[in-house]
Amino acid sequence: MSGYKYLKEQVYEANMEIPKEKLAIVTFGNVSGVDRAAGVVAIKPSGVPYHRLKAEDMVIVDLDNVLVEGNMRPSSDTKTHTLLYKNFPGIGGVCHTHSTYAVAWAQAIRPIPNLGTTHADHLTAAVPVTAVMSDDMIRRDYELETGNQILNLFQERKLSYEEVEMVLVACHGPFTWGKDPGKAVYNSVILEEIARMAYLTLQINPDAGTIKQSLIDKHYFRKHGKDAYYGQD
């Protein structure tokens, strides 16, 4: 394997978590990781079933989407990933899945409301959803414009990508990110569970509303920030 062996292995292992966690089937979904010092991204090759993937199959591109190393085409979502790396400088991994409940909320074009403490453990607000992409954007560079949809939402809503590490792209599906590829996949697992819980809650009680702010704050800040006390040092 090349000089990017560590990055390829890290991204391969993260991609293999997608079928393991039932976040996508057949060839759907992808995870990438960035080496900012080298200015390169490793990402799953396009259209290859997970059971056939090997670490050496991960494709290396630069942040301008130019192929650096690999014998296969990179994921069709590569331009979305690289745009997020360019604009969210603190992230090290990006994950896109087709998990059932998160996709359902994206297709419904509805943010996932903060209905309970499981959600509040990970973010204080609703999981945001982008606007529906315009026909002009679709006709242009679709995958790049998918990234722009995410960036536009975060800019317009003044959201912090470091606090909100997940988003629903309207009519499409979820993207998550984190400090490395493994954390990006972890956030996709959490997002799917939040989406499932919210769906079931609203089936049981369609009038269920956002939990009170004091309970959100207690659960979020016991895990995040300088006064966090959940877990081990």
C-alpha positions in Angstrom: 0.0 0.0 0.0 1.1 3.6 -0.6 2.3 6.3 1.7 -1.3 7.0 2.6 -1.7 3.5 4.1 -2.8 4.7 7.5 -5.4 7.0 6.1 -6.7 4.3 3.8 -7.0 1.8 6.5 -8.7 4.3 8.8 -11.3 5.2 6.2 -11.8 1.5 5.2 -12.6 0.5 8.8 -15.0 3.4 9.0 -16.8 2.4 5.8 -17.2 -1.1 7.0 -19.1 0.2 10.0 -21.9 1.3 7.6 -23.3 -2.2 6.8 -22.4 -3.4 10.3 -24.6 -0.7 11.8 -27.3 -1.2 9.2 -26.9 2.4 8.0 -27.0 1.5 4.3 -27.4 -1.5 2.0 -25.5 -2.8 -1.1 -23.3 0.1 -2.4 -25.1 3.0 -0.7 -23.3 5.5 1.5 -19.7 6.5 2.0 -17.1 7.7 4.5 -14.1 9.8 4.0 -11.1 11.0 6.0 -8.8 13.9 5.5 -5.0 14.3 6.1 -4.8 18.1 6.3 -1.0 18.2 6.4 -0.8 16.3 3.1 -3.9 18.0 1.7 -5.6 14.8 0.7 -8.8 12.9 1.3 -9.4 9.1 1.3 -12.9 8.0 0.3 -14.8 4.9 -0.7 -14.8 4.0 -4.4 -18.0 4.6 -6.3 -20.5 1.7 -6.6 -18.4 -1.1 -5.0 -20.3 -3.4 -2.6 -19.1 -3.3 1.0 -18.3 -7.0 1.1 -15.8 -6.6 -1.8 -14.0 -3.6 -0.4 -10.4 -3.7 0.7 -8.3 -1.0 2.4 -6.2 -0.5 -0.7 -9.4 0.2 -2.7 -9.8 3.6 -0.9 -9.3 6.4 -3.4 -7.1 9.4 -2.6 -8.0 12.8 -4.0 -6.8 16.3 -3.2 -9.2 19.0 -1.8 -9.8 20.1 -5.4 -11.1 16.6 -6.3 -8.1 15.8 -8.4 -7.2 12.1 -8.3 -4.0 11.5 -6.4 -4.0 7.7 -6.1 -6.3 4.8 -6.9 -7.5 2.5 -9.6 -11.2 3.3 -9.3 -13.4 6.3 -9.4 -14.0 7.9 -6.0 -17.5 8.1 -4.6 -19.9 10.2 -6.6 -20.4 12.3 -3.4 -16.7 13.3 -3.2 -17.3 16.9 -4.0 -19.7 17.2 -1.1 -17.1 15.8 1.2 -14.3 18.0 0.0 -16.4 21.2 0.2 -17.2 20.4 3.8 -13.5 19.9 4.6 -12.7 23.2 3.0 -15.3 25.1 5.0 -15.3 23.2 8.3 -11.6 23.3 9.2 -12.0 21.4 12.5 -13.4 18.1 11.0 -11.4 15.0 10.1 -14.1 12.7 8.7 -17.4 12.9 6.8 -20.1 10.2 6.6 -23.1 9.9 4.3 -25.6 7.1 4.7 -29.0 6.0 3.5 -30.3 5.0 6.9 -34.0 4.4 6.9 -35.4 6.8 9.5 -33.0 9.6 8.8 -33.8 9.4 5.1 -37.5 9.4 5.9 -37.2 12.7 7.8 -35.1 14.1 4.9 -37.7 13.0 2.4 -40.4 14.6 4.5 -38.3 17.8 4.5 -38.7 18.0 8.3 -36.1 18.8 10.9 -36.0 16.2 13.7 -37.3 17.9 16.9 -35.6 17.5 20.2 -38.2 15.4 21.9 -36.1 13.8 24.7 -32.9 13.3 26.5 -31.2 10.9 24.0 -31.4 13.7 21.5 -30.3 16.3 24.0 -27.3 14.2 24.9 -25.9 15.1 21.5 -27.2 18.4 20.4 -29.4 21.1 21.9 -31.4 22.0 18.8 -33.4 20.1 16.2 -31.5 18.2 13.6 -31.6 20.7 10.7 -32.8 20.0 7.2 -31.7 22.0 4.1 -34.0 23.7 1.6 -35.0 21.7 -1.5 -32.4 22.1 -4.2 -33.4 24.4 -7.1 -33.5 23.2 -10.7 -30.6 25.4 -11.5 -28.4 23.9 -8.8 -29.4 20.4 -9.9 -28.4 21.2 -13.5 -25.0 22.6 -12.4 -22.6 20.5 -10.3 -25.1 18.4 -8.3 -22.7 17.0 -5.7 -21.0 20.3 -5.2 -24.3 22.0 -4.8 -25.3 19.4 -2.2 -22.4 20.7 -0.2 -23.5 24.3 -0.8 -27.0 23.4 0.5 -25.4 22.3 3.8 -23.2 25.4 4.0 -26.0 27.8 3.1 -28.2 26.3 5.9 -25.4 26.6 8.5 -24.6 30.2 7.5 -28.3 31.3 7.4 -29.1 29.7 10.7 -25.8 30.7 12.3 -25.2 27.1 13.3 -21.8 25.9 14.6 -20.5 22.8 12.7 -18.6 21.9 15.9 -21.8 21.7 17.9 -24.2 20.4 15.2 -22.3 17.5 13.6 -25.3 16.3 11.5 -27.7 17.5 8.9 -30.5 16.2 6.6 -30.3 17.1 3.0 -33.9 17.6 1.8 -35.2 14.8 -0.4 -31.9 13.0 -0.1 -30.5 11.9 3.2 -28.1 12.5 6.1 -24.5 13.7 6.3 -22.5 13.7 9.5 -19.0 14.7 10.4 -16.5 14.6 13.3 -12.9 14.8 14.4 -12.1 11.6 12.5 -13.9 9.1 10.2 -14.9 6.9 13.2 -16.6 9.8 15.0 -18.4 10.7 11.7 -19.9 7.2 11.6 -20.7 7.3 15.3 -22.7 10.5 14.6 -24.6 8.7 11.8 -25.5 5.9 14.2 -26.7 8.4 16.8 -28.7 10.4 14.1 -30.5 7.2 12.9 -31.5 6.3 16.5 -32.7 9.9 17.2 -34.7 9.8 13.9 -36.2 6.4 14.8 -37.1 7.5 18.3 -38.7 10.8 17.1 -40.8 8.9 14.5 -42.1 6.5 17.1 -42.8 9.2 19.6 -44.9 11.2 17.2 -46.8 8.0 16.2 -47.7 7.5 19.8 -48.4 11.1 20.5 -48.6 13.4 17.5 -48.8 16.4 19.9 -45.5 15.6 21.6 -43.3 18.8 21.7 -39.8 19.8 22.4 -38.6 19.0 25.9 -38.0 21.9 28.2 -34.7 23.9 27.9 -33.5 23.1 31.4 -33.6 19.3 30.7 -31.9 19.9 27.3 -29.1 21.9 29.0 -28.6 19.4 31.8 -28.2 16.4 29.4 -26.1 18.3 26.8 -23.7 20.0 29.2 -23.0 17.0 31.3 -21.4 15.5 28.2 -20.0 18.6 26.5 -18.0 21.6 27.6 -15.6 22.4 30.4 -18.0 21.2 33.2 -18.8 17.9 31.6 -18.8 14.9 34.0 -20.1 12.0 31.9 -17.7 9.2 31.2 -14.1 8.8 32.1 -11.1 11.2 32.0 
